[in-house]
Protein backbone atom coordinates (compact mmCIF):
# COMPACT_ATOMS: atom_id res chain seq x y z
CA UNK A 1 0.00 0.00 0.00
CA UNK A 2 1.33 3.45 -0.93
CA UNK A 3 0.41 6.87 0.43
CA UNK A 4 -2.40 7.31 -2.08
CA UNK A 5 -4.15 4.02 -1.28
CA UNK A 6 -3.53 4.48 2.45
CA UNK A 7 -5.07 7.95 2.39
CA UNK A 8 -8.13 6.68 0.52
CA UNK A 9 -8.71 4.15 3.30
CA UNK A 10 -8.18 6.72 6.07
CA UNK A 11 -10.67 9.19 4.60
CA UNK A 12 -13.41 6.53 4.54
CA UNK A 13 -13.43 6.44 8.35
CA UNK A 14 -16.01 8.98 9.59
CA UNK A 15 -13.77 10.15 12.42
CA UNK A 16 -15.82 13.05 13.80
CA UNK A 17 -15.89 13.83 17.51
CA UNK A 18 -19.33 12.34 18.11
CA UNK A 19 -18.42 8.97 16.57
CA UNK A 20 -16.19 7.13 19.09
CA UNK A 21 -16.74 3.85 17.22
CA UNK A 22 -14.97 5.19 14.13
CA UNK A 23 -12.26 6.90 16.20
CA UNK A 24 -11.42 3.48 17.60
CA UNK A 25 -11.68 1.78 14.22
CA UNK A 26 -9.19 4.07 12.51
CA UNK A 27 -6.63 3.58 15.28
CA UNK A 28 -7.21 -0.20 15.03
CA UNK A 29 -6.58 0.07 11.30
CA UNK A 30 -3.33 2.03 11.69
CA UNK A 31 -2.08 -0.24 14.46
CA UNK A 32 -2.66 -3.29 12.29
CA UNK A 33 -0.99 -1.58 9.32
CA UNK A 34 2.14 -0.80 11.33
CA UNK A 35 2.56 -4.14 13.10
CA UNK A 36 6.21 -5.01 12.73
CA UNK A 37 8.85 -6.52 14.98
CA UNK A 38 10.95 -3.36 14.64
CA UNK A 39 8.21 -1.08 15.98
CA UNK A 40 6.92 -0.63 19.51
CA UNK A 41 3.23 0.30 19.39
CA UNK A 42 1.30 1.57 22.41
CA UNK A 43 -2.44 2.29 22.61
CA UNK A 44 -4.14 4.85 24.83
CA UNK A 45 -7.73 5.89 25.44
CA UNK A 46 -9.20 8.73 27.45
CA UNK A 47 -12.85 9.74 27.34
CA UNK A 48 -13.41 7.55 24.26
CA UNK A 49 -10.66 9.32 22.36
CA UNK A 50 -8.05 6.87 21.10
CA UNK A 51 -4.36 7.54 20.56
CA UNK A 52 -1.42 5.62 19.19
CA UNK A 53 2.27 6.05 19.98
CA UNK A 54 4.77 4.31 17.70
CA UNK A 55 8.46 4.03 18.61
CA UNK A 56 11.63 2.32 17.48
CA UNK A 57 13.02 2.28 21.02
CA UNK A 58 11.16 1.63 24.26
CA UNK A 59 11.35 5.16 25.62
CA UNK A 60 9.01 7.97 26.55
CA UNK A 61 11.46 10.57 25.29
CA UNK A 62 12.65 9.95 21.75
CA UNK A 63 14.81 12.61 20.14
CA UNK A 64 12.03 13.60 17.73
CA UNK A 65 8.27 13.15 17.82
CA UNK A 66 6.24 13.35 14.63
CA UNK A 67 2.67 14.34 15.50
CA UNK A 68 -0.54 13.83 13.55
CA UNK A 69 -4.29 13.59 14.15
CA UNK A 70 -6.85 11.31 12.53
CA UNK A 71 -10.04 13.12 13.53
CA UNK A 72 -11.82 15.58 11.25
CA UNK A 73 -14.53 18.22 11.50
CA UNK A 74 -18.12 17.35 10.64
CA UNK A 75 -18.95 16.79 6.98
CA UNK A 76 -21.65 15.44 4.71
CA UNK A 77 -21.52 11.73 3.89
CA UNK A 78 -20.20 12.26 0.37
CA UNK A 79 -17.01 13.92 1.65
CA UNK A 80 -15.97 10.61 3.22
CA UNK A 81 -15.82 9.08 -0.26
CA UNK A 82 -12.49 10.33 -1.66
CA UNK A 83 -12.43 11.54 -5.25
CA UNK A 84 -9.33 11.68 -7.43
CA UNK A 85 -8.88 14.16 -10.25
CA UNK A 86 -5.46 13.71 -11.80
CA UNK A 87 -2.96 14.26 -9.01
CA UNK A 88 -5.52 15.86 -6.69
CA UNK A 89 -7.33 13.86 -4.01
CA UNK A 90 -10.46 15.45 -2.55
CA UNK A 91 -12.26 14.51 0.66
CA UNK A 92 -12.70 15.40 4.29
CA UNK A 93 -9.34 15.36 6.01
CA UNK A 94 -7.31 15.02 2.82
CA UNK A 95 -5.21 18.01 3.88
CA UNK A 96 -6.20 18.35 7.56
CA UNK A 97 -4.70 16.04 8.31
CA UNK A 98 -5.20 12.51 7.09
CA UNK A 99 -2.98 13.23 4.09
CA UNK A 100 0.02 14.29 6.18
CA UNK A 101 -0.79 11.53 8.70
CA UNK A 102 -0.62 8.99 5.86
CA UNK A 103 2.85 10.39 5.12
CA UNK A 104 3.94 9.79 8.71
CA UNK A 105 2.43 6.30 8.86
CA UNK A 106 4.08 5.30 5.60
CA UNK A 107 7.38 6.84 6.71
CA UNK A 108 7.49 4.70 9.85
CA UNK A 109 6.46 1.58 7.97
CA UNK A 110 9.21 2.05 5.38
CA UNK A 111 11.87 2.81 7.97
CA UNK A 112 10.96 -0.32 9.92
CA UNK A 113 11.08 -2.47 6.79
CA UNK A 114 14.48 -1.00 5.93
CA UNK A 115 15.73 -1.74 9.47
CA UNK A 116 16.51 1.93 10.09
CA UNK A 117 16.18 2.22 13.85
CA UNK A 118 16.07 5.93 14.58
CA UNK A 119 15.31 7.38 18.01
CA UNK A 120 12.00 8.83 16.89
CA UNK A 121 8.34 8.51 17.76
CA UNK A 122 4.98 8.93 16.06
CA UNK A 123 2.04 10.32 18.00
CA UNK A 124 -1.40 9.92 16.36
CA UNK A 125 -4.49 11.21 18.15
CA UNK A 126 -8.23 11.56 17.52
CA UNK A 127 -9.33 14.75 19.27
CA UNK A 128 -7.29 17.60 17.79
CA UNK A 129 -10.32 19.26 16.23
CA UNK A 130 -11.97 19.63 19.65
CA UNK A 131 -8.99 20.79 21.70
CA UNK A 132 -6.57 17.83 22.14
CA UNK A 133 -7.19 17.49 25.88
CA UNK A 134 -7.60 13.71 25.56
CA UNK A 135 -4.88 13.35 22.93
CA UNK A 136 -1.59 15.23 22.81
CA UNK A 137 -2.15 17.10 26.07
CA UNK A 138 -2.96 13.83 27.84
CA UNK A 139 0.02 11.97 26.36
CA UNK A 140 2.47 14.71 27.35
CA UNK A 141 1.10 15.63 30.76
CA UNK A 142 -0.32 12.38 32.10
CA UNK A 143 1.57 9.64 30.26
CA UNK A 144 4.84 11.56 30.48
CA UNK A 145 5.91 11.58 26.84
CA UNK A 146 8.44 14.18 25.72
CA UNK A 147 11.13 14.77 23.10
CA UNK A 148 13.92 17.13 22.10
CA UNK A 149 12.07 18.36 19.02
CA UNK A 150 8.63 17.90 17.46
CA UNK A 151 7.59 17.94 13.80
CA UNK A 152 3.92 18.57 13.02
CA UNK A 153 2.78 18.64 9.37
CA UNK A 154 -0.44 20.48 10.22
CA UNK A 155 0.02 24.09 9.21
CA UNK A 156 0.75 26.25 6.21
CA UNK A 157 1.26 24.85 2.72
CA UNK A 158 3.84 24.36 -0.02
CA UNK A 159 6.52 23.06 2.40
CA UNK A 160 7.13 26.45 4.02
CA UNK A 161 8.15 26.32 7.67
CA UNK A 162 6.07 27.89 10.41
CA UNK A 163 8.40 28.92 13.20
CA UNK A 164 6.01 31.38 14.86
CA UNK A 165 2.51 30.54 16.01
CA UNK A 166 0.21 32.64 18.13
CA UNK A 167 -0.76 31.51 21.58
CA UNK A 168 -4.41 31.23 22.59
CA UNK A 169 -6.46 31.99 25.69
CA UNK A 170 -10.18 31.17 25.82
CA UNK A 171 -12.29 32.22 28.78
CA UNK A 172 -15.89 32.76 29.86
CA UNK A 173 -17.02 35.90 31.68
CA UNK A 174 -20.20 35.58 33.77
CA UNK A 175 -22.12 38.68 34.76
CA UNK A 176 -24.76 38.79 37.50
CA UNK A 177 -26.97 41.87 37.67
CA UNK A 178 -30.35 42.80 39.08
CA UNK A 179 -33.60 42.50 37.18
CA UNK A 180 -35.99 45.44 36.77
CA UNK A 181 -38.55 46.73 34.32
CA UNK A 182 -36.98 48.18 31.18
CA UNK A 183 -38.62 51.53 31.86
CA UNK A 184 -37.04 51.79 35.31
CA UNK A 185 -33.40 50.97 34.60
CA UNK A 186 -32.17 52.74 37.72
CA UNK A 187 -33.79 50.02 39.83
CA UNK A 188 -31.71 47.27 38.22
CA UNK A 189 -28.15 46.32 37.29
CA UNK A 190 -27.76 45.45 33.63
CA UNK A 191 -25.69 42.27 33.35
CA UNK A 192 -25.06 42.81 29.63
CA UNK A 193 -23.74 46.32 30.25
CA UNK A 194 -21.22 44.85 32.69
CA UNK A 195 -19.89 42.51 30.01
CA UNK A 196 -19.64 45.35 27.48
CA UNK A 197 -17.82 47.59 29.96
CA UNK A 198 -15.31 44.84 30.72
CA UNK A 199 -14.74 44.11 27.04
CA UNK A 200 -14.16 47.78 26.28
CA UNK A 201 -11.73 48.02 29.18
CA UNK A 202 -9.56 45.06 28.21
CA UNK A 203 -9.71 45.84 24.49
CA UNK A 204 -7.63 48.97 25.06
CA UNK A 205 -4.43 46.90 25.05
CA UNK A 206 -5.23 45.32 21.66
CA UNK A 207 -4.48 46.97 18.30
CA UNK A 208 -7.49 48.10 16.31
CA UNK A 209 -8.02 47.48 12.62
CA UNK A 210 -6.66 48.62 10.26
CA UNK A 211 -3.50 47.91 12.21
CA UNK A 212 -0.94 48.78 9.53
CA UNK A 213 0.75 45.36 9.76
CA UNK A 214 0.34 43.37 6.56
CA UNK A 215 0.88 40.13 8.50
CA UNK A 216 -1.33 41.20 11.44
CA UNK A 217 1.33 39.75 13.74
CA UNK A 218 -0.15 41.23 16.89
CA UNK A 219 -2.47 40.26 19.72
CA UNK A 220 -6.20 40.02 18.93
CA UNK A 221 -9.41 39.70 20.93
CA UNK A 222 -12.84 38.48 19.84
CA UNK A 223 -16.18 37.85 21.56
CA UNK A 224 -17.16 34.57 20.00
CA UNK A 225 -20.36 34.03 21.96
CA UNK A 226 -22.60 36.15 24.16
CA UNK A 227 -25.94 35.31 25.78
CA UNK A 228 -28.12 37.24 28.19
CA UNK A 229 -31.53 38.71 28.77
CA UNK A 230 -35.02 37.36 28.15
CA UNK A 231 -37.17 40.24 26.87
CA UNK A 232 -36.59 43.68 25.43
CA UNK A 233 -38.40 45.40 28.32
CA UNK A 234 -36.56 43.67 31.16
CA UNK A 235 -33.19 44.69 32.61
CA UNK A 236 -31.18 41.44 32.31
CA UNK A 237 -29.86 39.98 35.55
CA UNK A 238 -27.56 37.42 33.88
CA UNK A 239 -25.22 37.33 30.92
CA UNK A 240 -22.15 35.42 29.84
CA UNK A 241 -19.65 35.87 27.06
CA UNK A 242 -16.92 33.59 25.70
CA UNK A 243 -13.81 35.43 24.56
CA UNK A 244 -10.93 34.35 22.32
CA UNK A 245 -7.52 36.02 22.71
CA UNK A 246 -4.59 35.25 20.40
CA UNK A 247 -1.16 36.51 21.38
CA UNK A 248 2.36 36.66 20.01
CA UNK A 249 5.70 36.22 21.69
CA UNK A 250 6.96 37.60 24.09
CA UNK A 251 3.47 37.36 25.66
CA UNK A 252 2.81 34.15 27.59
CA UNK A 253 -0.30 32.46 28.95
CA UNK A 254 0.44 33.65 32.47
CA UNK A 255 1.13 37.22 31.38
CA UNK A 256 -2.12 37.36 29.40
CA UNK A 257 -4.11 35.78 32.23
CA UNK A 258 -2.70 38.38 34.59
CA UNK A 259 -3.83 41.14 32.22
CA UNK A 260 -7.35 39.70 32.03
CA UNK A 261 -7.61 39.31 35.80
CA UNK A 262 -6.40 42.85 36.44
CA UNK A 263 -9.19 44.13 34.19
CA UNK A 264 -11.91 41.95 35.63
CA UNK A 265 -11.15 43.15 39.17
CA UNK A 266 -12.61 46.51 38.18
CA UNK A 267 -16.04 44.90 37.79
CA UNK A 268 -17.26 43.28 41.04
CA UNK A 269 -20.31 41.70 39.39
CA UNK A 270 -18.19 39.62 37.03
CA UNK A 271 -16.74 36.13 37.42
CA UNK A 272 -14.30 34.41 35.09
CA UNK A 273 -13.70 30.82 34.01
CA UNK A 274 -10.62 29.99 31.95
CA UNK A 275 -11.58 27.40 29.31
CA UNK A 276 -8.42 26.54 27.39
CA UNK A 277 -5.03 27.93 26.53
CA UNK A 278 -1.93 27.32 24.48
CA UNK A 279 1.51 28.89 24.59
CA UNK A 280 2.84 30.88 21.66
CA UNK A 281 5.45 29.11 19.54
CA UNK A 282 8.69 30.74 18.52
CA UNK A 283 11.69 28.86 17.18
CA UNK A 284 14.54 31.19 16.11
CA UNK A 285 15.61 30.83 12.50
CA UNK A 286 19.17 30.09 13.63
CA UNK A 287 18.09 27.01 15.62
CA UNK A 288 20.43 24.25 14.44
CA UNK A 289 17.74 21.61 13.87
CA UNK A 290 15.56 24.13 12.07
CA UNK A 291 18.48 25.12 9.85
CA UNK A 292 19.21 21.49 9.03
CA UNK A 293 15.56 20.79 8.21
CA UNK A 294 15.35 23.86 5.95
CA UNK A 295 18.55 22.85 4.17
CA UNK A 296 17.30 19.31 3.51
CA UNK A 297 13.91 20.61 2.41
CA UNK A 298 15.45 22.99 -0.12
CA UNK A 299 17.75 20.29 -1.45
CA UNK A 300 14.89 17.87 -2.04
CA UNK A 301 12.69 20.55 -3.63
CA UNK A 302 15.57 22.22 -5.48
CA UNK A 303 14.20 25.62 -4.51
CA UNK A 304 13.97 27.96 -1.54
CA UNK A 305 11.45 27.51 1.27
CA UNK A 306 10.45 30.30 3.62
CA UNK A 307 9.76 30.85 7.27
CA UNK A 308 6.21 31.96 7.90
CA UNK A 309 3.63 32.71 10.61
CA UNK A 310 0.50 30.95 11.85
CA UNK A 311 -2.41 32.78 13.47
CA UNK A 312 -4.30 29.64 14.48
CA UNK A 313 -3.28 27.02 17.01
CA UNK A 314 -1.92 23.50 16.49
CA UNK A 315 -0.88 20.72 18.84
CA UNK A 316 2.50 22.43 18.84
CA UNK A 317 1.22 24.62 21.68
CA UNK A 318 1.47 21.71 24.13
CA UNK A 319 5.13 21.15 23.24
CA UNK A 320 5.84 24.89 23.46
CA UNK A 321 4.44 24.88 26.99
CA UNK A 322 7.28 22.49 27.86
CA UNK A 323 9.87 24.56 25.95
CA UNK A 324 10.17 21.91 23.25
CA UNK A 325 10.94 23.42 19.81
CA UNK A 326 8.48 22.61 17.03
CA UNK A 327 8.63 22.53 13.23
CA UNK A 328 5.20 23.08 11.66
CA UNK A 329 4.91 22.51 7.93
CA UNK A 330 2.75 20.83 5.30
CA UNK A 331 2.56 19.60 1.73
CA UNK A 332 0.41 21.26 -0.95
CA UNK A 333 -3.34 21.49 -0.44
CA UNK A 334 -6.27 23.78 0.17
CA UNK A 335 -9.77 24.12 1.60
CA UNK A 336 -9.34 22.98 5.19
CA UNK A 337 -12.75 22.52 6.86
CA UNK A 338 -14.58 23.23 3.60
CA UNK A 339 -16.43 21.07 1.06
CA UNK A 340 -13.57 21.64 -1.39
CA UNK A 341 -10.69 20.29 0.68
CA UNK A 342 -7.95 18.71 -1.41
CA UNK A 343 -4.33 17.62 -1.33
CA UNK A 344 -1.70 17.18 -4.02
CA UNK A 345 -0.67 13.52 -3.94
CA UNK A 346 2.80 14.11 -5.39
CA UNK A 347 3.47 16.65 -2.66
CA UNK A 348 2.71 14.02 -0.01
CA UNK A 349 5.36 11.74 -1.51
CA UNK A 350 7.77 14.69 -1.53
CA UNK A 351 7.02 15.46 2.11
CA UNK A 352 7.88 11.86 3.01
CA UNK A 353 11.17 12.16 1.12
CA UNK A 354 11.99 15.38 2.99
CA UNK A 355 11.32 13.76 6.37
CA UNK A 356 13.33 10.67 5.44
CA UNK A 357 16.34 12.61 4.22
CA UNK A 358 16.20 14.86 7.27
CA UNK A 359 16.28 11.87 9.62
CA UNK A 360 19.19 10.28 7.77
CA UNK A 361 21.23 13.47 8.08
CA UNK A 362 20.16 14.26 11.65
CA UNK A 363 21.14 10.82 12.92
CA UNK A 364 24.25 10.49 10.75
DRENBALUM-862868 format. One record per residue (C-alpha): residue in three letters; x, y, z. Coordinates in steps of 0.25 Angstrom, whole numbers, plus 5000, padded with zeros to 4 digits. Each point is the difference from the previous one (the first is absolute). Example, Ala and Ser with C-alpha at 12.3 -4.5 7.8 and 13.67 -1.06 7.14 Angstrom:
REM DRENBALUM-862868
ALA504949825031
SER500650144998
REM end
This chain:
REM DRENBALUM-862868
UNK500050005000
UNK500550144996
UNK499750135006
UNK498850024990
UNK499349875003
UNK500350025015
UNK499450145000
UNK498749954992
UNK499849905011
UNK500250105011
UNK499050104994
UNK498949895000
UNK500050005015
UNK499050105005
UNK500950055012
UNK499250115005
UNK499950035015
UNK498749945002
UNK500349874994
UNK500949935010
UNK499849864993
UNK500750064988
UNK501150075008
UNK500349865005
UNK499949934987
UNK501050094993
UNK501049985011
UNK499849854999
UNK500350014985
UNK501350085002
UNK500549915011
UNK499749884991
UNK500750074988
UNK501350035008
UNK500149865007
UNK501549974999
UNK501049945009
UNK500950134999
UNK498950095005
UNK499550015014
UNK498550045000
UNK499250055012
UNK498550035000
UNK499350105009
UNK498650055003
UNK499450115008
UNK498650044999
UNK499749914988
UNK501150074992
UNK501149904995
UNK501550034998
UNK501149924995
UNK501550025003
UNK501049934991
UNK501549995003
UNK501349934996
UNK500550005014
UNK499349985013
UNK500050145005
UNK499150115004
UNK501050104995
UNK500549984986
UNK500850104994
UNK498950044990
UNK498549995000
UNK499250004988
UNK498650045003
UNK498749984992
UNK498549995003
UNK499049914993
UNK498750075004
UNK499350104991
UNK498950115001
UNK498649964997
UNK499649984985
UNK498949954991
UNK500149854997
UNK500550024985
UNK501350075006
UNK500449865006
UNK500149944986
UNK501350054994
UNK500050054986
UNK501350014991
UNK500150104989
UNK501449984994
UNK501050025011
UNK499050065009
UNK499349925011
UNK498750075006
UNK499349965013
UNK499850045014
UNK501449995007
UNK500849994987
UNK500850125005
UNK499650015014
UNK500649915003
UNK499849864995
UNK500950034988
UNK501250045009
UNK499749895010
UNK500149904988
UNK501350064997
UNK500549975015
UNK499449865000
UNK500649964987
UNK501450065005
UNK500049925012
UNK499649874993
UNK501150024990
UNK501050035010
UNK499749885008
UNK500049914987
UNK501450064997
UNK500549975014
UNK500350155002
UNK499950015015
UNK499950155003
UNK499750065014
UNK498750054996
UNK498549995003
UNK498750024993
UNK498850055008
UNK498649994993
UNK498850055008
UNK498550014997
UNK499650135007
UNK500850114994
UNK498850074994
UNK499350025014
UNK501250045008
UNK501049885002
UNK499749995015
UNK499949854998
UNK501049984990
UNK501450084999
UNK499750075013
UNK499749875007
UNK501249934994
UNK501050115004
UNK499450045014
UNK499549875005
UNK500749894993
UNK501350075001
UNK500550004985
UNK501050114996
UNK501150024989
UNK501150104996
UNK499250044988
UNK498749994994
UNK499550004985
UNK498650024997
UNK499550014985
UNK498750075004
UNK500250144996
UNK500350094988
UNK500249944986
UNK501049984989
UNK501149955010
UNK500350145006
UNK500449995015
UNK499150075011
UNK501050045011
UNK499050105006
UNK498649965005
UNK499150095009
UNK499649955013
UNK498549995004
UNK499250035013
UNK498549975000
UNK499250045012
UNK498550025004
UNK499650135008
UNK498749985008
UNK499350135004
UNK498950005011
UNK499150125001
UNK498750045005
UNK498749994993
UNK499050124998
UNK499050054990
UNK500650064988
UNK499450135002
UNK500650015014
UNK501449974997
UNK500550075013
UNK499449895008
UNK500849894994
UNK501449964996
UNK500249974986
UNK500849874998
UNK500350024986
UNK500550145002
UNK501049945010
UNK500549914989
UNK500150114990
UNK500850095010
UNK501049895003
UNK500249974985
UNK500250154997
UNK501050015012
UNK500949884996
UNK499950034985
UNK500850135002
UNK501349925000
UNK499749934987
UNK500350074986
UNK498850044992
UNK499849984985
UNK500550044991
UNK501349985008
UNK501050034989
UNK500749865001
UNK499849924987
UNK500349885008
UNK499150045012
UNK501049945009
UNK499450065013
UNK499149965011
UNK498549994997
UNK498749995008
UNK498749954995
UNK498649975007
UNK499649874994
UNK498849985008
UNK499150095009
UNK498649965006
UNK499250085010
UNK498650065002
UNK498649944998
UNK499150124994
UNK500350144995
UNK499250075011
UNK500849935012
UNK501350045005
UNK500849874999
UNK500649945013
UNK500949904994
UNK500949994988
UNK501249934995
UNK501050014989
UNK501149914995
UNK501350084995
UNK501149954991
UNK501450075002
UNK501249974991
UNK501350055004
UNK501450014994
UNK501449985007
UNK500550055009
UNK498649995007
UNK499749885007
UNK498849935006
UNK500350055014
UNK500350144996
UNK498750004992
UNK499249945011
UNK500550115009
UNK499650114991
UNK498649944999
UNK499949985015
UNK500450145003
UNK498950064991
UNK498949915006
UNK500350055014
UNK499550134996
UNK498649944998
UNK499549935013
UNK498849944994
UNK500849914990
UNK500649875002
UNK501049934990
UNK500249854996
UNK501349974992
UNK499649904989
UNK501249964993
UNK501450064996
UNK501249974992
UNK501450075000
UNK500550084989
UNK501149924991
UNK501350074996
UNK501249924995
UNK501150104995
UNK500449984986
UNK501549975005
UNK499549885007
UNK501049894996
UNK498949894997
UNK499150114993
UNK501250034991
UNK500349864997
UNK498549974997
UNK499950124991
UNK501349964993
UNK499549864997
UNK498750054996
UNK500650104990
UNK500949894994
UNK498949904998
UNK499150114993
UNK501150074993
UNK499550135004
UNK499950105012
UNK499049985011
UNK499650115009
UNK499750025015
UNK498650055003
UNK499050035010
UNK498749935005
UNK498850075007
UNK499349885004
UNK500449895010
UNK500549864998
UNK500449895009
UNK501450075000
UNK499550085012
UNK500149895010
UNK501549984996
UNK500250155001
UNK499550005014
UNK501149905003
UNK501050084993
UNK500249904989
UNK500350064986
UNK499049964989
UNK500150004985
UNK498650024994
UNK499949984985
UNK499149934989
UNK499949954986
UNK499250074989
UNK498550015002
UNK498850095003
UNK498650015005
UNK500249965015
UNK498649985006
UNK499350034987
UNK499249914990
UNK501250034990
UNK501149945009
UNK501149944991
UNK501549955001
UNK501049994989
UNK500449855000
UNK501450024994
UNK500350115011
UNK499749895011
UNK501049914994
UNK501050125000
UNK499750035014
UNK500449855004
UNK501350024992
UNK500350135008
UNK499749935013
UNK500849884997
UNK501250074995
UNK500050095012
UNK500049885009
UNK501249944993
UNK500850135001
UNK499650035015
UNK500449865005
UNK501249994991
REM end
